[in-house]
Amino acid sequence: MFSLRRCFRLLVSVLVGLVLLGLTVLALLHRATPPYPQSPQFSVSDDRFVNSHPGLGPSFGSARSSEPAPDGWPRRPWPDNITNTTTPQLLTPSESDTLAVSWLGHSTYLLEFPHYRVLIDPIFSDTAGPTSWLGAYRYRPPGLTLDQLPPIDLILISHNHYDHLDLPTLHRLSDRDAPHIVVPLGDAPWLTTLGLQNVTELDWWQSFAPPSAPDCLTAHFTPTQHGSARGLIDRDRSLWGSFVITYGPQRFYHSGDTGYSPHFAAIGERFGPIDLALLSIGSYAPRDFLAYVHMPPDLALRAHADLQSQQSYGMHYDTFRLTALGFGEAIRDFTAAKTATPPSTPFDLLEVGQTIRLPLTRTCSAPPIPEV
């Protein structure tokens, strides 16, 4: 028994050592990313990227989530697993003037334009972490499996946290579809080193027009209030952000991870009104320090107004247990916040796997997408 216990401890020590070694190697790869002194977001003195509004600290906003938890642990239990009840209704070739938007879970959204498919922050792994067994467990499956996912033309990554930049997913899609991948400043060099191709990095307010549809669709990288890290020594060595996708005169927004700050008003001033906004509403507990980087529902309602959004939907909740937030609590707090302060334009929640359709006011000349 003693020898078995000793062997088990030795095995655990070896595994932990390998994980730490892997994290260090990844961090060194990321740390080797050259500095970006030309970027207004890069602090040369700190040797890292910084938020534009550091004065808006953790206590920004006055509302609190209900049912406080003195011990800091989830206030409501998470089920062992969750079954989706809705399946995405993908765009068909005959829909030449329609945008289909499907929520695939967490922050992953599929936007199907008549001539182009865009996938934002895709994660299809069972764990959000450096390995398949170390990280945040996935309680809810994605709305589609990777095999069910239609061909992807463009992938947008808001930042490099594991629940938004999932390497296994990117490698699978890159091998299968060869999409263009747009990432924040600082992420392209190490992703290219790991074998990914067609990677473009952007600073805030920079844009990328896909080569196959340059006249109708453009992705604009816009600010957020958040951070980045993949390992132990690479905090904020790459940028973080959100995306506005313009399709002719229409604007579609994905917030990525973010706290509430004046950046929403700046985006609304430059691109508003936003036709459709996808806004993070989870992972904000304990609020006293996490609300700075994860927007609670009441502040998401303010962001919705700042963006001049005509229709918003929530995301980033009830898939991975990342913080002290209990299962279903984001939905409950969102409902309470809407009741207390009804928005002037719709802000709703989708089921994972649900698809909504919006009319497009412009038709592009690229060939239509094939049937799948």
Summary of the structure (lengths in Angstrom):
residues: 372
radius of gyration: 20.5
end to end distance: 56.7
largest distance: 72.4
contacts: 1275
relative contact order: 0.18
helix: 22%
strand: 20%
